[in-house]
């Protein structure tokens, strides 16, 4: 694990705070205090994406070839037994490993905060450890939680549809380095029992309100990408722990998928 020394990182609550004071510091693992100087330390992997500064909160892996990286767990178990999966998160392209892991200090803080951007960084790798660049396998999705809505509120499992406190806006890329596509705003979440957790859209419109999708579809019916954005087959491990958001698996695919959720304040 590469910790950066030479500065007192615990002076800072977020990576954006740190970069404002030390703009030349590289991305990596830093000790941050999200609750302030008297709170617990979060050893967080920090990245720069499109000029903004994020810290890692949740890591999950799956895909048809997941087993070459070890044993993963369902999203249900990962979030319900967080003490067993607490640890420092680093992406595969940093340390060559994939984790089902939660940064518990960061999770307790960021999932309950409002006016937060969540970046879901997805990377898939073949058996030669080469990244699969196709959009269905490697991409970024940004969700902005606005006007009082939190990640924990949207992530809560319900049967059918739930009106959110505020709005969630979704953007994504067609390739890891591409421009962000505006996919619209929703004020309803959607979950199908304990399987899919996402947002209301033209396919799953719930009881009305704002719907994501803008009438557009990528590889599927309009709005399908929003339906699965938070968790797909929530109670399954293996390949379905990180089901493709934009394209369904063929179980014979040579792909192991890593998804890491990073967070930052919208206006920071």
C-alpha positions, -999 to +999 in steps of 0.1 A: +000+000+000+015+033-010+009+060+016+022+094+008+044+110+035+059+144+040+026+162+048+002+158+077-028+145+058-049+143+089-054+180+087-079+174+059-114+160+059-115+153+021-091+148-008-103+181-022-092+198+010-058+182+007-054+191-030-063+227-023-034+229+001-010+206-018-020+207-055+011+187-066+004+157-044-003+126-066-033+103-063-030+075-038-039+064-003-042+092+023-052+094+059-082+117+061-106+128+089-140+132+073-156+140+107-130+166+116-098+165+138-113+146+167-130+119+146-118+085+133-092+083+105-101+070+071-073+055+050-088+063+017-077+057-019-080+091-036-083+098-073-086+128-097-114+125-123-121+153-147-105+178-124-124+167-093-111+148-062-127+117-049-121+092-021-129+055-023-157+040-001-169+007-015-152-020-037-168-050-052-158-076-079-175-102-100-179-112-136-178-146-153-140-149-146-142-136-110-129-167-094-093-162-105-092-133-080-106-153-051-139-155-034-163-126-035-196-120-018-230-106-026-237-069-022-262-079+004-236-096+026-210-069+019-233-041+032-248-062+061-216-075+075-194-045+071-171-053+100-159-084+082-150-065+050-135-034+065-102-023+049-082+000+027-095-001-009-071+001-038-080-005-075-067-035-094-045-012-116-028+000-083-020-032-065-031-061-087-059-074-065-097-072-065-117-069-032-151-071-018-143-044+007-157-014+025-139+016+040-162+017+071-152+051+083-158+066+049-190+045+044-206+057+077-198+093+067-204+096+030-234+074+025-254+096+049-242+130+035-263+149+010-253+170-020-226+144-028-213+131-061-208+093-063-184+080-090-188+044-099-155+034-116-159+001-134-129-018-149-130-053-164-099-074-171-093-105-191-072-136-181-040-118-193-049-089-168-055-066-197-083-040-193-113-046-216-119-011-230-154-017-244-180+006-228-200-024-215-171-035-194-151-004-184-167+030-178-175+057-153-210+066-139-216+097-118-246+101-096-253+135-080-275+133-049-292+167-047-316+185-023-314+162+007-311+128-009-283+105+004-268+073-010-281+053+019-316+065+012-315+055-024-297+022-017-324+010+007-341-021-006-379-017-011-404-036-032-413-014-061-408+024-060-400+049-033-402+087-034-368+102-026-362+133-004-346+151-034-333+142-068-306+121-083-289+130-116-269+105-136-241+109-161-219+082-177-192+078-203-191+056-234-154+049-228-132+054-197-118+087-211-149+099-228-172+128-223-200+125-198-235+119-212-264+134-193-289+107-186-314+128-167-328+131-132-350+109-110-369+115-078-379+079-073-358+048-066-367+014-078-359-021-065-373-055-075-374-073-042-338-081-033-325-081-068-320-048-087-316-014-070-317+017-091-339+046-103-373+050-119-372+054-157-392+049-188-391+012-184-399+012-147-418+044-141-431+038-107-457+063-095-446+091-117-422+119-109-389+126-126-376+097-147-341+090-158-333+080-194-344+109-215-360+083-239-325+070-247-312+034-245-277+019-246-277-018-254-313-022-240-346-005-235-349+031-224-339+037-188-325+002-182-291+016-172-307+036-144-326+005-131-294-014-124-270+013-115-268+008-077-269-030-074-278-059-097-290-093-082-282-078-048-282-111-029-260-131-054-222-135-054-200-147-082-205-132-116-237-113-105-220-094-077-211-068-103-235-074-132-228-053-162-248-022-160-249-017-198-248-053-211-258-086-197-232-113-191-226-143-212-212-168-186-184-178-209-169-143-212-133-138-202-140-109-179-135-101-142-152-068-133-142-044-105-164-016-094-153+010-069-176+037-056-158+070-049-174+101-032-170+139-030-191+169-023-208+183-054-196+218-049-161+210-035 
